[in-house]
């Protein structure tokens, strides 16, 4: 079974630029999550989708971050404009349903200069 | 606000020894406690998990001990091996009106020396 795919794996941008990350969850998984993992800390949930609807985006900085999940499959997370403090690994995870095991992708390491 | 507090931050154990990582929580609404293992450059992977109606769960060399009254839980790795060297995260799941959120600890970097 293929795992959660993410791209790109690494991204370096200047502050105030925009960036987008892509996630392809495990086939058939209804729930998709985006986490932010700052160096030396545990992942922090940014947004959770159930199929193509947002379930929880209470921790998403909505003035600069946006996310969508088209057709309930792939998802993109966008940051515009980026700040220095956005430097982190952005992890995508998916689960069969909301209470099931979450499977994580390898993440995208973002560096904002 | 860190809802799950994890210690120690780092741990060095000799091969064959026991690795112990501790976590504490405040929110009594948490009802699922997983441990994740993360290798460099990889995403976290579920290692073992427990629900609060059970005091202990064992899977191979990995054991979770759970103390509901003290609001603490711990991971024990028996016969630690160099291949166990990774970062370990405890987490707690809370069910709310807005969904099911995993709250992670800050992680413990484990090094098992040969």
Interface residues (C-beta under 8 A of the other chain):
Chain A: X4 X40 X41 X42 X43 X44 X45 X48 X50 X55 X56 X58 X91 X93 X98 X99 X101 X102 X103 X104 X105 X106 X107
Chain B: X4 X6 X32 X34 X41 X42 X43 X44 X45 X46 X89 X91 X93 X96 X98 X99 X100 X101 X102 X104 X105 X106 X107
